């Protein structure tokens, strides 16, 4: 039986930086593009010369959309495995931990980082996933701390916690923030303080 909404081991909190106005622009752009497509198809059916009518729709701002790697819609990026600074902060928070993976999304032209991420193991199957991201032009995200757990009922009818999860979003400068997910086996909460310090460590935020 599950209590709360636990995510996967390397799951991350959803990043929501776009404002409602930016989301409306994105929806409007998609609607106008659909109208253009329908108009073009109908015109092709009616007129043998396949006359196409083009409707120009305003594109949503770059801040409204990033791809799966964290690259803004109007930028060109590369993703590479490299030390990102998160690894140093992780080891400082969890001296006995092990860095499993680090990754950075970099602008091809300016070499600025839009996203850095790390996955680390702290004990057994307990893990920390950490992501720092900046979306140009987006507003400052709101701070968030959420706790959840998964559990089962044993033969004696007792609820036994299998995993605990701590999800943190620590805002930085406008458009930037750090998301952390701590997933620990069993009922132990002894890693939470270190995880909160790591999420709020200024060294984890992307530089200006």
PyMOL commands that place a pseudoatom at each C-alpha (Angstrom):
pseudoatom trace, name=CA, resn=UNK, resi=1, chain=A, elem=C, hetatm=0, pos=[0.000, 0.000, 0.000]
pseudoatom trace, name=CA, resn=UNK, resi=2, chain=A, elem=C, hetatm=0, pos=[1.394, 3.414, -0.912]
pseudoatom trace, name=CA, resn=UNK, resi=3, chain=A, elem=C, hetatm=0, pos=[1.178, 6.461, 1.358]
pseudoatom trace, name=CA, resn=UNK, resi=4, chain=A, elem=C, hetatm=0, pos=[1.912, 9.711, -0.475]
pseudoatom trace, name=CA, resn=UNK, resi=5, chain=A, elem=C, hetatm=0, pos=[3.131, 10.070, -4.039]
pseudoatom trace, name=CA, resn=UNK, resi=6, chain=A, elem=C, hetatm=0, pos=[6.666, 8.722, -4.143]
pseudoatom trace, name=CA, resn=UNK, resi=7, chain=A, elem=C, hetatm=0, pos=[8.594, 9.252, -7.361]
pseudoatom trace, name=CA, resn=UNK, resi=8, chain=A, elem=C, hetatm=0, pos=[11.218, 7.020, -9.014]
pseudoatom trace, name=CA, resn=UNK, resi=9, chain=A, elem=C, hetatm=0, pos=[14.699, 6.763, -7.666]
pseudoatom trace, name=CA, resn=UNK, resi=10, chain=A, elem=C, hetatm=0, pos=[16.122, 9.453, -9.897]
pseudoatom trace, name=CA, resn=UNK, resi=11, chain=A, elem=C, hetatm=0, pos=[12.883, 11.386, -10.266]
pseudoatom trace, name=CA, resn=UNK, resi=12, chain=A, elem=C, hetatm=0, pos=[13.027, 15.154, -10.012]
pseudoatom trace, name=CA, resn=UNK, resi=13, chain=A, elem=C, hetatm=0, pos=[10.444, 17.757, -9.028]
pseudoatom trace, name=CA, resn=UNK, resi=14, chain=A, elem=C, hetatm=0, pos=[8.822, 19.363, -12.029]
pseudoatom trace, name=CA, resn=UNK, resi=15, chain=A, elem=C, hetatm=0, pos=[10.322, 22.755, -12.907]
pseudoatom trace, name=CA, resn=UNK, resi=16, chain=A, elem=C, hetatm=0, pos=[7.679, 25.413, -13.368]
pseudoatom trace, name=CA, resn=UNK, resi=17, chain=A, elem=C, hetatm=0, pos=[9.252, 28.759, -14.210]
pseudoatom trace, name=CA, resn=UNK, resi=18, chain=A, elem=C, hetatm=0, pos=[6.915, 30.066, -16.951]
pseudoatom trace, name=CA, resn=UNK, resi=19, chain=A, elem=C, hetatm=0, pos=[4.387, 32.717, -15.938]
pseudoatom trace, name=CA, resn=UNK, resi=20, chain=A, elem=C, hetatm=0, pos=[0.680, 32.356, -16.728]
pseudoatom trace, name=CA, resn=UNK, resi=21, chain=A, elem=C, hetatm=0, pos=[1.033, 35.005, -19.467]
pseudoatom trace, name=CA, resn=UNK, resi=22, chain=A, elem=C, hetatm=0, pos=[3.844, 33.003, -21.084]
pseudoatom trace, name=CA, resn=UNK, resi=23, chain=A, elem=C, hetatm=0, pos=[1.787, 29.830, -20.937]
pseudoatom trace, name=CA, resn=UNK, resi=24, chain=A, elem=C, hetatm=0, pos=[-1.132, 31.653, -22.587]
pseudoatom trace, name=CA, resn=UNK, resi=25, chain=A, elem=C, hetatm=0, pos=[1.189, 32.804, -25.379]
pseudoatom trace, name=CA, resn=UNK, resi=26, chain=A, elem=C, hetatm=0, pos=[2.355, 29.231, -25.936]
pseudoatom trace, name=CA, resn=UNK, resi=27, chain=A, elem=C, hetatm=0, pos=[-1.256, 27.980, -26.117]
pseudoatom trace, name=CA, resn=UNK, resi=28, chain=A, elem=C, hetatm=0, pos=[-2.188, 30.812, -28.536]
pseudoatom trace, name=CA, resn=UNK, resi=29, chain=A, elem=C, hetatm=0, pos=[0.773, 29.984, -30.755]
pseudoatom trace, name=CA, resn=UNK, resi=30, chain=A, elem=C, hetatm=0, pos=[-0.212, 26.318, -30.897]
pseudoatom trace, name=CA, resn=UNK, resi=31, chain=A, elem=C, hetatm=0, pos=[-3.852, 27.195, -31.683]
pseudoatom trace, name=CA, resn=UNK, resi=32, chain=A, elem=C, hetatm=0, pos=[-2.892, 29.536, -34.519]
pseudoatom trace, name=CA, resn=UNK, resi=33, chain=A, elem=C, hetatm=0, pos=[-0.522, 26.951, -35.940]
pseudoatom trace, name=CA, resn=UNK, resi=34, chain=A, elem=C, hetatm=0, pos=[-3.356, 24.389, -35.916]
pseudoatom trace, name=CA, resn=UNK, resi=35, chain=A, elem=C, hetatm=0, pos=[-5.674, 26.846, -37.714]
pseudoatom trace, name=CA, resn=UNK, resi=36, chain=A, elem=C, hetatm=0, pos=[-2.986, 27.390, -40.342]
pseudoatom trace, name=CA, resn=UNK, resi=37, chain=A, elem=C, hetatm=0, pos=[-2.629, 23.645, -40.879]
pseudoatom trace, name=CA, resn=UNK, resi=38, chain=A, elem=C, hetatm=0, pos=[-6.388, 23.072, -41.213]
pseudoatom trace, name=CA, resn=UNK, resi=39, chain=A, elem=C, hetatm=0, pos=[-6.701, 25.999, -43.630]
pseudoatom trace, name=CA, resn=UNK, resi=40, chain=A, elem=C, hetatm=0, pos=[-3.872, 24.674, -45.755]
pseudoatom trace, name=CA, resn=UNK, resi=41, chain=A, elem=C, hetatm=0, pos=[-5.335, 21.157, -45.922]
pseudoatom trace, name=CA, resn=UNK, resi=42, chain=A, elem=C, hetatm=0, pos=[-8.796, 22.434, -46.889]
pseudoatom trace, name=CA, resn=UNK, resi=43, chain=A, elem=C, hetatm=0, pos=[-7.324, 24.712, -49.533]
pseudoatom trace, name=CA, resn=UNK, resi=44, chain=A, elem=C, hetatm=0, pos=[-5.403, 21.815, -51.044]
pseudoatom trace, name=CA, resn=UNK, resi=45, chain=A, elem=C, hetatm=0, pos=[-8.569, 19.735, -51.276]
pseudoatom trace, name=CA, resn=UNK, resi=46, chain=A, elem=C, hetatm=0, pos=[-10.655, 22.484, -52.919]
pseudoatom trace, name=CA, resn=UNK, resi=47, chain=A, elem=C, hetatm=0, pos=[-8.078, 23.858, -55.351]
pseudoatom trace, name=CA, resn=UNK, resi=48, chain=A, elem=C, hetatm=0, pos=[-6.192, 21.473, -57.667]
pseudoatom trace, name=CA, resn=UNK, resi=49, chain=A, elem=C, hetatm=0, pos=[-3.203, 23.838, -57.757]
pseudoatom trace, name=CA, resn=UNK, resi=50, chain=A, elem=C, hetatm=0, pos=[-2.786, 23.182, -53.979]
pseudoatom trace, name=CA, resn=UNK, resi=51, chain=A, elem=C, hetatm=0, pos=[-3.031, 26.826, -52.936]
pseudoatom trace, name=CA, resn=UNK, resi=52, chain=A, elem=C, hetatm=0, pos=[-1.633, 27.159, -49.396]
pseudoatom trace, name=CA, resn=UNK, resi=53, chain=A, elem=C, hetatm=0, pos=[-2.577, 29.985, -47.037]
pseudoatom trace, name=CA, resn=UNK, resi=54, chain=A, elem=C, hetatm=0, pos=[0.036, 30.666, -44.348]
pseudoatom trace, name=CA, resn=UNK, resi=55, chain=A, elem=C, hetatm=0, pos=[-0.820, 32.150, -40.969]
pseudoatom trace, name=CA, resn=UNK, resi=56, chain=A, elem=C, hetatm=0, pos=[2.122, 33.557, -39.012]
pseudoatom trace, name=CA, resn=UNK, resi=57, chain=A, elem=C, hetatm=0, pos=[1.756, 32.900, -35.303]
pseudoatom trace, name=CA, resn=UNK, resi=58, chain=A, elem=C, hetatm=0, pos=[3.826, 34.636, -32.612]
pseudoatom trace, name=CA, resn=UNK, resi=59, chain=A, elem=C, hetatm=0, pos=[6.296, 32.225, -31.043]
pseudoatom trace, name=CA, resn=UNK, resi=60, chain=A, elem=C, hetatm=0, pos=[6.228, 31.849, -27.259]
pseudoatom trace, name=CA, resn=UNK, resi=61, chain=A, elem=C, hetatm=0, pos=[9.147, 33.500, -25.460]
pseudoatom trace, name=CA, resn=UNK, resi=62, chain=A, elem=C, hetatm=0, pos=[12.210, 31.360, -24.790]
pseudoatom trace, name=CA, resn=UNK, resi=63, chain=A, elem=C, hetatm=0, pos=[11.463, 31.449, -21.065]
pseudoatom trace, name=CA, resn=UNK, resi=64, chain=A, elem=C, hetatm=0, pos=[8.212, 29.572, -21.640]
pseudoatom trace, name=CA, resn=UNK, resi=65, chain=A, elem=C, hetatm=0, pos=[9.855, 26.450, -23.028]
pseudoatom trace, name=CA, resn=UNK, resi=66, chain=A, elem=C, hetatm=0, pos=[12.933, 24.386, -22.324]
pseudoatom trace, name=CA, resn=UNK, resi=67, chain=A, elem=C, hetatm=0, pos=[13.619, 20.947, -23.740]
pseudoatom trace, name=CA, resn=UNK, resi=68, chain=A, elem=C, hetatm=0, pos=[14.284, 17.801, -21.745]
pseudoatom trace, name=CA, resn=UNK, resi=69, chain=A, elem=C, hetatm=0, pos=[17.935, 18.775, -21.236]
pseudoatom trace, name=CA, resn=UNK, resi=70, chain=A, elem=C, hetatm=0, pos=[17.090, 22.263, -19.928]
pseudoatom trace, name=CA, resn=UNK, resi=71, chain=A, elem=C, hetatm=0, pos=[18.067, 24.082, -23.135]
pseudoatom trace, name=CA, resn=UNK, resi=72, chain=A, elem=C, hetatm=0, pos=[15.829, 27.110, -23.913]
pseudoatom trace, name=CA, resn=UNK, resi=73, chain=A, elem=C, hetatm=0, pos=[13.769, 26.884, -27.103]
pseudoatom trace, name=CA, resn=UNK, resi=74, chain=A, elem=C, hetatm=0, pos=[15.775, 29.512, -28.995]
pseudoatom trace, name=CA, resn=UNK, resi=75, chain=A, elem=C, hetatm=0, pos=[19.256, 28.329, -27.956]
pseudoatom trace, name=CA, resn=UNK, resi=76, chain=A, elem=C, hetatm=0, pos=[21.605, 25.649, -29.239]
pseudoatom trace, name=CA, resn=UNK, resi=77, chain=A, elem=C, hetatm=0, pos=[23.163, 23.502, -26.541]
pseudoatom trace, name=CA, resn=UNK, resi=78, chain=A, elem=C, hetatm=0, pos=[25.399, 20.564, -25.912]
pseudoatom trace, name=CA, resn=UNK, resi=79, chain=A, elem=C, hetatm=0, pos=[25.087, 18.127, -23.026]
pseudoatom trace, name=CA, resn=UNK, resi=80, chain=A, elem=C, hetatm=0, pos=[28.252, 16.665, -21.583]
pseudoatom trace, name=CA, resn=UNK, resi=81, chain=A, elem=C, hetatm=0, pos=[29.487, 14.700, -18.623]
pseudoatom trace, name=CA, resn=UNK, resi=82, chain=A, elem=C, hetatm=0, pos=[31.664, 16.968, -16.533]
pseudoatom trace, name=CA, resn=UNK, resi=83, chain=A, elem=C, hetatm=0, pos=[32.318, 18.166, -13.009]
pseudoatom trace, name=CA, resn=UNK, resi=84, chain=A, elem=C, hetatm=0, pos=[29.749, 20.877, -12.394]
pseudoatom trace, name=CA, resn=UNK, resi=85, chain=A, elem=C, hetatm=0, pos=[30.475, 22.149, -8.887]
pseudoatom trace, name=CA, resn=UNK, resi=86, chain=A, elem=C, hetatm=0, pos=[27.526, 20.141, -7.608]
pseudoatom trace, name=CA, resn=UNK, resi=87, chain=A, elem=C, hetatm=0, pos=[29.877, 17.233, -6.977]
pseudoatom trace, name=CA, resn=UNK, resi=88, chain=A, elem=C, hetatm=0, pos=[31.966, 19.288, -4.540]
pseudoatom trace, name=CA, resn=UNK, resi=89, chain=A, elem=C, hetatm=0, pos=[28.850, 20.483, -2.698]
pseudoatom trace, name=CA, resn=UNK, resi=90, chain=A, elem=C, hetatm=0, pos=[27.476, 16.925, -2.570]
pseudoatom trace, name=CA, resn=UNK, resi=91, chain=A, elem=C, hetatm=0, pos=[30.655, 15.500, -1.028]
pseudoatom trace, name=CA, resn=UNK, resi=92, chain=A, elem=C, hetatm=0, pos=[30.697, 18.364, 1.487]
pseudoatom trace, name=CA, resn=UNK, resi=93, chain=A, elem=C, hetatm=0, pos=[27.137, 17.494, 2.567]
pseudoatom trace, name=CA, resn=UNK, resi=94, chain=A, elem=C, hetatm=0, pos=[27.602, 13.703, 2.423]
pseudoatom trace, name=CA, resn=UNK, resi=95, chain=A, elem=C, hetatm=0, pos=[31.295, 12.893, 3.041]
pseudoatom trace, name=CA, resn=UNK, resi=96, chain=A, elem=C, hetatm=0, pos=[30.630, 9.142, 2.810]
pseudoatom trace, name=CA, resn=UNK, resi=97, chain=A, elem=C, hetatm=0, pos=[28.500, 9.510, -0.336]
pseudoatom trace, name=CA, resn=UNK, resi=98, chain=A, elem=C, hetatm=0, pos=[29.438, 8.515, -3.869]
pseudoatom trace, name=CA, resn=UNK, resi=99, chain=A, elem=C, hetatm=0, pos=[28.843, 10.578, -7.009]
pseudoatom trace, name=CA, resn=UNK, resi=100, chain=A, elem=C, hetatm=0, pos=[27.234, 8.350, -9.636]
pseudoatom trace, name=CA, resn=UNK, resi=101, chain=A, elem=C, hetatm=0, pos=[26.678, 10.839, -12.456]
pseudoatom trace, name=CA, resn=UNK, resi=102, chain=A, elem=C, hetatm=0, pos=[27.177, 14.528, -13.270]
pseudoatom trace, name=CA, resn=UNK, resi=103, chain=A, elem=C, hetatm=0, pos=[25.947, 16.364, -16.347]
pseudoatom trace, name=CA, resn=UNK, resi=104, chain=A, elem=C, hetatm=0, pos=[25.821, 19.893, -17.732]
pseudoatom trace, name=CA, resn=UNK, resi=105, chain=A, elem=C, hetatm=0, pos=[23.774, 21.576, -20.480]
pseudoatom trace, name=CA, resn=UNK, resi=106, chain=A, elem=C, hetatm=0, pos=[25.878, 24.335, -22.057]
pseudoatom trace, name=CA, resn=UNK, resi=107, chain=A, elem=C, hetatm=0, pos=[25.094, 27.020, -24.637]
pseudoatom trace, name=CA, resn=UNK, resi=108, chain=A, elem=C, hetatm=0, pos=[27.118, 26.291, -27.787]
pseudoatom trace, name=CA, resn=UNK, resi=109, chain=A, elem=C, hetatm=0, pos=[27.801, 29.985, -28.421]
pseudoatom trace, name=CA, resn=UNK, resi=110, chain=A, elem=C, hetatm=0, pos=[28.310, 31.511, -24.975]
pseudoatom trace, name=CA, resn=UNK, resi=111, chain=A, elem=C, hetatm=0, pos=[29.232, 28.346, -23.005]
pseudoatom trace, name=CA, resn=UNK, resi=112, chain=A, elem=C, hetatm=0, pos=[26.911, 29.427, -20.185]
pseudoatom trace, name=CA, resn=UNK, resi=113, chain=A, elem=C, hetatm=0, pos=[25.255, 26.662, -18.194]
pseudoatom trace, name=CA, resn=UNK, resi=114, chain=A, elem=C, hetatm=0, pos=[21.487, 26.360, -18.341]
pseudoatom trace, name=CA, resn=UNK, resi=115, chain=A, elem=C, hetatm=0, pos=[21.333, 23.199, -16.243]
pseudoatom trace, name=CA, resn=UNK, resi=116, chain=A, elem=C, hetatm=0, pos=[23.663, 21.055, -14.144]
pseudoatom trace, name=CA, resn=UNK, resi=117, chain=A, elem=C, hetatm=0, pos=[22.639, 17.821, -12.488]
pseudoatom trace, name=CA, resn=UNK, resi=118, chain=A, elem=C, hetatm=0, pos=[24.016, 15.151, -10.195]
pseudoatom trace, name=CA, resn=UNK, resi=119, chain=A, elem=C, hetatm=0, pos=[22.940, 11.758, -8.915]
pseudoatom trace, name=CA, resn=UNK, resi=120, chain=A, elem=C, hetatm=0, pos=[24.654, 10.430, -5.814]
pseudoatom trace, name=CA, resn=UNK, resi=121, chain=A, elem=C, hetatm=0, pos=[24.404, 7.416, -3.547]
pseudoatom trace, name=CA, resn=UNK, resi=122, chain=A, elem=C, hetatm=0, pos=[24.583, 8.048, 0.184]
pseudoatom trace, name=CA, resn=UNK, resi=123, chain=A, elem=C, hetatm=0, pos=[23.978, 4.631, 1.762]
pseudoatom trace, name=CA, resn=UNK, resi=124, chain=A, elem=C, hetatm=0, pos=[22.786, 1.378, 0.286]
pseudoatom trace, name=CA, resn=UNK, resi=125, chain=A, elem=C, hetatm=0, pos=[19.931, 2.199, -2.074]
pseudoatom trace, name=CA, resn=UNK, resi=126, chain=A, elem=C, hetatm=0, pos=[19.382, 5.703, -0.669]
pseudoatom trace, name=CA, resn=UNK, resi=127, chain=A, elem=C, hetatm=0, pos=[20.029, 8.398, -3.248]
pseudoatom trace, name=CA, resn=UNK, resi=128, chain=A, elem=C, hetatm=0, pos=[20.158, 12.143, -3.828]
pseudoatom trace, name=CA, resn=UNK, resi=129, chain=A, elem=C, hetatm=0, pos=[19.223, 13.737, -7.156]
pseudoatom trace, name=CA, resn=UNK, resi=130, chain=A, elem=C, hetatm=0, pos=[20.215, 17.391, -7.516]
pseudoatom trace, name=CA, resn=UNK, resi=131, chain=A, elem=C, hetatm=0, pos=[19.528, 19.771, -10.403]
pseudoatom trace, name=CA, resn=UNK, resi=132, chain=A, elem=C, hetatm=0, pos=[20.411, 23.462, -10.769]
pseudoatom trace, name=CA, resn=UNK, resi=133, chain=A, elem=C, hetatm=0, pos=[18.677, 25.269, -13.636]
pseudoatom trace, name=CA, resn=UNK, resi=134, chain=A, elem=C, hetatm=0, pos=[18.276, 28.760, -15.084]
pseudoatom trace, name=CA, resn=UNK, resi=135, chain=A, elem=C, hetatm=0, pos=[15.618, 29.745, -17.632]
pseudoatom trace, name=CA, resn=UNK, resi=136, chain=A, elem=C, hetatm=0, pos=[16.405, 33.191, -19.133]
pseudoatom trace, name=CA, resn=UNK, resi=137, chain=A, elem=C, hetatm=0, pos=[13.605, 35.693, -18.641]
pseudoatom trace, name=CA, resn=UNK, resi=138, chain=A, elem=C, hetatm=0, pos=[11.563, 33.511, -16.293]
pseudoatom trace, name=CA, resn=UNK, resi=139, chain=A, elem=C, hetatm=0, pos=[10.373, 34.708, -12.870]
pseudoatom trace, name=CA, resn=UNK, resi=140, chain=A, elem=C, hetatm=0, pos=[11.836, 33.528, -9.585]
pseudoatom trace, name=CA, resn=UNK, resi=141, chain=A, elem=C, hetatm=0, pos=[10.391, 30.151, -8.527]
pseudoatom trace, name=CA, resn=UNK, resi=142, chain=A, elem=C, hetatm=0, pos=[8.768, 29.678, -5.136]
pseudoatom trace, name=CA, resn=UNK, resi=143, chain=A, elem=C, hetatm=0, pos=[10.538, 27.775, -2.370]
pseudoatom trace, name=CA, resn=UNK, resi=144, chain=A, elem=C, hetatm=0, pos=[9.069, 24.345, -1.700]
pseudoatom trace, name=CA, resn=UNK, resi=145, chain=A, elem=C, hetatm=0, pos=[9.660, 21.459, 0.716]
pseudoatom trace, name=CA, resn=UNK, resi=146, chain=A, elem=C, hetatm=0, pos=[7.562, 18.300, 0.383]
pseudoatom trace, name=CA, resn=UNK, resi=147, chain=A, elem=C, hetatm=0, pos=[7.745, 14.942, 2.171]
pseudoatom trace, name=CA, resn=UNK, resi=148, chain=A, elem=C, hetatm=0, pos=[6.157, 11.663, 1.173]
pseudoatom trace, name=CA, resn=UNK, resi=149, chain=A, elem=C, hetatm=0, pos=[6.617, 7.947, 1.812]
pseudoatom trace, name=CA, resn=UNK, resi=150, chain=A, elem=C, hetatm=0, pos=[5.696, 4.493, 0.557]
pseudoatom trace, name=CA, resn=UNK, resi=151, chain=A, elem=C, hetatm=0, pos=[4.674, 1.754, 2.993]
pseudoatom trace, name=CA, resn=UNK, resi=152, chain=A, elem=C, hetatm=0, pos=[3.157, -1.708, 3.232]
pseudoatom trace, name=CA, resn=UNK, resi=153, chain=A, elem=C, hetatm=0, pos=[1.124, -3.573, 5.838]
pseudoatom trace, name=CA, resn=UNK, resi=154, chain=A, elem=C, hetatm=0, pos=[2.955, -6.476, 7.514]
pseudoatom trace, name=CA, resn=UNK, resi=155, chain=A, elem=C, hetatm=0, pos=[1.377, -9.713, 8.689]
pseudoatom trace, name=CA, resn=UNK, resi=156, chain=A, elem=C, hetatm=0, pos=[0.604, -8.175, 12.090]
pseudoatom trace, name=CA, resn=UNK, resi=157, chain=A, elem=C, hetatm=0, pos=[-1.335, -5.335, 10.468]
pseudoatom trace, name=CA, resn=UNK, resi=158, chain=A, elem=C, hetatm=0, pos=[1.335, -2.713, 11.083]
pseudoatom trace, name=CA, resn=UNK, resi=159, chain=A, elem=C, hetatm=0, pos=[2.238, -0.066, 8.533]
pseudoatom trace, name=CA, resn=UNK, resi=160, chain=A, elem=C, hetatm=0, pos=[5.916, -0.429, 7.617]
pseudoatom trace, name=CA, resn=UNK, resi=161, chain=A, elem=C, hetatm=0, pos=[7.656, 2.401, 5.743]
pseudoatom trace, name=CA, resn=UNK, resi=162, chain=A, elem=C, hetatm=0, pos=[9.658, 1.188, 2.746]
pseudoatom trace, name=CA, resn=UNK, resi=163, chain=A, elem=C, hetatm=0, pos=[10.953, 4.529, 1.472]
pseudoatom trace, name=CA, resn=UNK, resi=164, chain=A, elem=C, hetatm=0, pos=[10.866, 8.161, 2.474]
pseudoatom trace, name=CA, resn=UNK, resi=165, chain=A, elem=C, hetatm=0, pos=[11.205, 10.982, -0.040]
pseudoatom trace, name=CA, resn=UNK, resi=166, chain=A, elem=C, hetatm=0, pos=[12.126, 14.629, 0.524]
pseudoatom trace, name=CA, resn=UNK, resi=167, chain=A, elem=C, hetatm=0, pos=[11.636, 17.056, -2.393]
pseudoatom trace, name=CA, resn=UNK, resi=168, chain=A, elem=C, hetatm=0, pos=[13.082, 20.567, -2.162]
pseudoatom trace, name=CA, resn=UNK, resi=169, chain=A, elem=C, hetatm=0, pos=[13.048, 23.555, -4.500]
pseudoatom trace, name=CA, resn=UNK, resi=170, chain=A, elem=C, hetatm=0, pos=[15.417, 26.337, -3.436]
pseudoatom trace, name=CA, resn=UNK, resi=171, chain=A, elem=C, hetatm=0, pos=[15.068, 29.550, -5.482]
pseudoatom trace, name=CA, resn=UNK, resi=172, chain=A, elem=C, hetatm=0, pos=[18.058, 31.575, -6.619]
pseudoatom trace, name=CA, resn=UNK, resi=173, chain=A, elem=C, hetatm=0, pos=[18.094, 34.665, -8.814]
pseudoatom trace, name=CA, resn=UNK, resi=174, chain=A, elem=C, hetatm=0, pos=[15.051, 35.205, -11.114]
pseudoatom trace, name=CA, resn=UNK, resi=175, chain=A, elem=C, hetatm=0, pos=[14.528, 32.214, -13.376]
pseudoatom trace, name=CA, resn=UNK, resi=176, chain=A, elem=C, hetatm=0, pos=[16.966, 30.059, -11.408]
pseudoatom trace, name=CA, resn=UNK, resi=177, chain=A, elem=C, hetatm=0, pos=[16.711, 27.456, -8.690]
pseudoatom trace, name=CA, resn=UNK, resi=178, chain=A, elem=C, hetatm=0, pos=[17.938, 24.159, -7.314]
pseudoatom trace, name=CA, resn=UNK, resi=179, chain=A, elem=C, hetatm=0, pos=[15.742, 21.064, -7.092]
pseudoatom trace, name=CA, resn=UNK, resi=180, chain=A, elem=C, hetatm=0, pos=[16.691, 18.157, -4.852]
pseudoatom trace, name=CA, resn=UNK, resi=181, chain=A, elem=C, hetatm=0, pos=[15.130, 14.771, -4.240]
pseudoatom trace, name=CA, resn=UNK, resi=182, chain=A, elem=C, hetatm=0, pos=[16.340, 12.644, -1.327]
pseudoatom trace, name=CA, resn=UNK, resi=183, chain=A, elem=C, hetatm=0, pos=[15.070, 9.059, -1.352]
pseudoatom trace, name=CA, resn=UNK, resi=184, chain=A, elem=C, hetatm=0, pos=[15.969, 6.895, 1.631]
pseudoatom trace, name=CA, resn=UNK, resi=185, chain=A, elem=C, hetatm=0, pos=[15.148, 3.303, 2.447]
pseudoatom trace, name=CA, resn=UNK, resi=186, chain=A, elem=C, hetatm=0, pos=[13.166, 2.633, 5.603]
pseudoatom trace, name=CA, resn=UNK, resi=187, chain=A, elem=C, hetatm=0, pos=[11.891, 5.066, 8.215]
pseudoatom trace, name=CA, resn=UNK, resi=188, chain=A, elem=C, hetatm=0, pos=[15.225, 6.826, 8.856]
pseudoatom trace, name=CA, resn=UNK, resi=189, chain=A, elem=C, hetatm=0, pos=[15.246, 10.624, 8.515]
pseudoatom trace, name=CA, resn=UNK, resi=190, chain=A, elem=C, hetatm=0, pos=[18.862, 11.178, 9.516]
pseudoatom trace, name=CA, resn=UNK, resi=191, chain=A, elem=C, hetatm=0, pos=[19.882, 12.432, 6.052]
pseudoatom trace, name=CA, resn=UNK, resi=192, chain=A, elem=C, hetatm=0, pos=[17.252, 15.178, 5.795]
pseudoatom trace, name=CA, resn=UNK, resi=193, chain=A, elem=C, hetatm=0, pos=[19.250, 17.946, 7.492]
pseudoatom trace, name=CA, resn=UNK, resi=194, chain=A, elem=C, hetatm=0, pos=[22.245, 17.356, 5.214]
pseudoatom trace, name=CA, resn=UNK, resi=195, chain=A, elem=C, hetatm=0, pos=[19.985, 17.287, 2.150]
pseudoatom trace, name=CA, resn=UNK, resi=196, chain=A, elem=C, hetatm=0, pos=[18.353, 20.588, 3.099]
pseudoatom trace, name=CA, resn=UNK, resi=197, chain=A, elem=C, hetatm=0, pos=[21.767, 22.184, 3.611]
pseudoatom trace, name=CA, resn=UNK, resi=198, chain=A, elem=C, hetatm=0, pos=[22.854, 20.909, 0.206]
pseudoatom trace, name=CA, resn=UNK, resi=199, chain=A, elem=C, hetatm=0, pos=[19.766, 22.247, -1.583]
pseudoatom trace, name=CA, resn=UNK, resi=200, chain=A, elem=C, hetatm=0, pos=[20.213, 25.665, 0.049]
pseudoatom trace, name=CA, resn=UNK, resi=201, chain=A, elem=C, hetatm=0, pos=[23.981, 25.839, -0.404]
pseudoatom trace, name=CA, resn=UNK, resi=202, chain=A, elem=C, hetatm=0, pos=[24.720, 28.957, -2.542]
pseudoatom trace, name=CA, resn=UNK, resi=203, chain=A, elem=C, hetatm=0, pos=[27.475, 26.967, -4.291]
pseudoatom trace, name=CA, resn=UNK, resi=204, chain=A, elem=C, hetatm=0, pos=[24.837, 24.764, -5.958]
pseudoatom trace, name=CA, resn=UNK, resi=205, chain=A, elem=C, hetatm=0, pos=[23.162, 27.690, -7.757]
pseudoatom trace, name=CA, resn=UNK, resi=206, chain=A, elem=C, hetatm=0, pos=[24.226, 28.392, -11.319]
pseudoatom trace, name=CA, resn=UNK, resi=207, chain=A, elem=C, hetatm=0, pos=[26.434, 31.522, -11.609]
pseudoatom trace, name=CA, resn=UNK, resi=208, chain=A, elem=C, hetatm=0, pos=[25.117, 34.722, -13.181]
for i in range(1, 208): cmd.bond("trace and resi %d" % i, "trace and resi %d" % (i + 1))
show_as sticks, trace
zoom trace
